[in-house]
């Protein structure tokens, strides 16, 4: 089972706000909501993943042991950072873009 923790929900809300205020392009509310829904869908599929990628970036490790890279387009990757408990439950702790990822 997948659980999206409070901080990750805040991250999703901030993605909505950021996309709606984005100066490079004007995106409609339905388009922005679909964009975020796509990220959420990826989160809820993590418990079906065959392999879980260990987190490797310093700021990812602050939030979890695993990091799933969701490549949205050629320049944007969203990292879904999570932990897995002994019952194989997944806790999504943070969602961060490649633009904010530091090594």
BELPEWO-V29969 format. One record per pair of residues at least 12 apart in sequence whose ideal C-beta (glycine too) atoms are under 10 Angstrom apart, sorted by sequence separation. I is the first residue (numbers start at 0). J is the second residue. D is the distance in whole Angstrom. If there is no record, write none. Layout:
((I,J,D) (I,J,D))
//
This chain:
((18,30,8) (19,31,6) (52,64,10) (53,65,6) (54,66,4) (66,78,5) (67,79,4) (79,91,6) (80,92,5) (81,93,8) (15,28,9) (18,31,4) (19,32,10) (51,64,8) (52,65,6) (53,66,7) (54,67,10) (66,79,7) (67,80,8) (79,92,9) (80,93,4) (81,94,10) (17,31,9) (18,32,9) (51,65,5) (52,66,6) (65,79,9) (66,80,5) (67,81,7) (79,93,8) (80,94,7) (16,31,9) (50,65,10) (51,66,9) (52,67,6) (63,78,10) (65,80,7) (66,81,8) (78,93,8) (79,94,6) (80,95,7) (15,31,6) (18,34,6) (51,67,8) (52,68,7) (62,78,9) (63,79,9) (64,80,9) (65,81,5) (78,94,7) (79,95,9) (14,31,8) (15,32,7) (18,35,8) (48,65,9) (50,67,10) (63,80,4) (64,81,8) (65,82,7) (77,94,6) (78,95,5) (62,80,4) (63,81,5) (64,82,5) (65,83,7) (77,95,7) (78,96,7) (15,34,8) (48,67,7) (59,78,6) (61,80,9) (62,81,8) (63,82,5) (64,83,7) (76,95,10) (77,96,6) (78,97,7) (14,34,8) (15,35,6) (45,65,8) (58,78,9) (59,79,10) (60,80,9) (62,82,9) (63,83,9) (76,96,7) (77,97,8) (80,100,10) (14,35,6) (59,80,5) (75,96,6) (76,97,4) (78,99,9) (45,67,6) (56,78,8) (58,80,9) (67,89,10) (74,96,10) (75,97,7) (76,98,9) (78,100,6) (12,35,9) (44,67,9) (74,97,8) (75,98,8) (77,100,10) (11,35,6) (14,38,7) (54,78,8) (56,80,9) (65,89,8) (67,91,9) (74,98,9) (76,100,8) (10,35,10) (11,36,9) (42,67,8) (44,69,10) (65,90,10) (69,94,9) (71,96,9) (41,67,7) (52,78,9) (54,80,6) (63,89,10) (65,91,10) (71,97,10) (11,38,7) (41,68,10) (42,69,9) (52,79,10) (54,81,9) (63,90,8) (65,92,10) (66,93,9) (67,94,10) (69,96,10) (70,97,9) (10,38,9) (11,39,7) (41,69,5) (54,82,10) (63,91,8) (64,92,10) (40,69,10) (62,91,9) (63,92,5) (66,95,9) (68,97,8) (41,71,10) (51,81,8) (62,92,4) (63,93,7) (7,38,10) (8,39,10) (11,42,9) (38,69,6) (51,82,10) (61,92,9) (62,93,4) (7,39,9) (37,69,8) (51,83,7) (61,93,8) (62,94,9) (68,100,10) (38,71,8) (59,92,10) (62,95,8) (37,71,8) (45,79,7) (59,93,8) (66,100,9) (7,42,8) (42,77,10) (46,81,10) (58,93,9) (3,39,7) (41,77,8) (45,81,6) (59,95,7) (34,71,8) (42,79,6) (46,83,9) (58,95,7) (1,39,10) (41,79,6) (45,83,9) (51,89,9) (3,42,6) (38,77,6) (42,81,8) (54,93,10) (56,95,9) (2,42,9) (3,43,8) (37,77,9) (39,79,10) (1,42,6) (2,43,10) (38,79,7) (46,87,7) (48,89,9) (56,97,10) (58,99,8) (59,100,7) (1,43,5) (46,88,8) (47,89,10) (58,100,6) (59,101,9) (0,43,9) (1,44,8) (34,77,10) (46,89,5) (57,100,9) (58,101,5) (59,102,10) (1,45,6) (2,46,10) (45,89,5) (56,100,5) (57,101,6) (58,102,9) (1,46,5) (44,89,10) (45,90,10) (55,100,10) (56,101,7) (57,102,6) (0,46,6) (1,47,9) (43,89,9) (45,91,7) (56,102,6) (42,89,8) (55,102,8) (43,91,9) (42,91,5) (41,91,10) (10,62,10) (39,91,9) (42,94,8) (38,91,10) (41,94,10) (7,62,9) (39,94,9) (6,62,8) (7,63,10) (38,94,6) (4,62,9) (4,63,10) (35,94,10) (14,77,8) (10,77,9) (10,79,10) (10,80,10) (7,79,8) (7,80,8) (6,80,10) (7,81,8) (3,79,9) (4,81,9) (1,79,10) (3,81,9) (4,82,9) (2,81,9) (17,96,9) (1,81,8) (11,91,10) (14,94,7) (10,91,9) (13,94,9) (2,84,10) (10,92,9) (14,96,8) (7,90,9) (8,91,9) (10,93,6) (11,94,6) (0,84,10) (7,91,5) (9,93,9) (10,94,4) (6,91,9) (7,92,6) (9,94,9) (10,95,7) (0,86,8) (2,88,7) (3,89,9) (4,90,6) (6,92,6) (7,93,6) (8,94,9) (10,96,10) (0,87,8) (1,88,8) (2,89,7) (3,90,8) (4,91,6) (5,92,9) (6,93,6) (7,94,5) (0,88,5) (1,89,5) (2,90,5) (3,91,5) (4,92,5) (6,94,9) (7,95,10) (0,89,7) (1,90,8) (2,91,7) (3,92,9) (4,93,8) (0,90,10) (1,91,7) (2,92,10) (3,94,9))
//
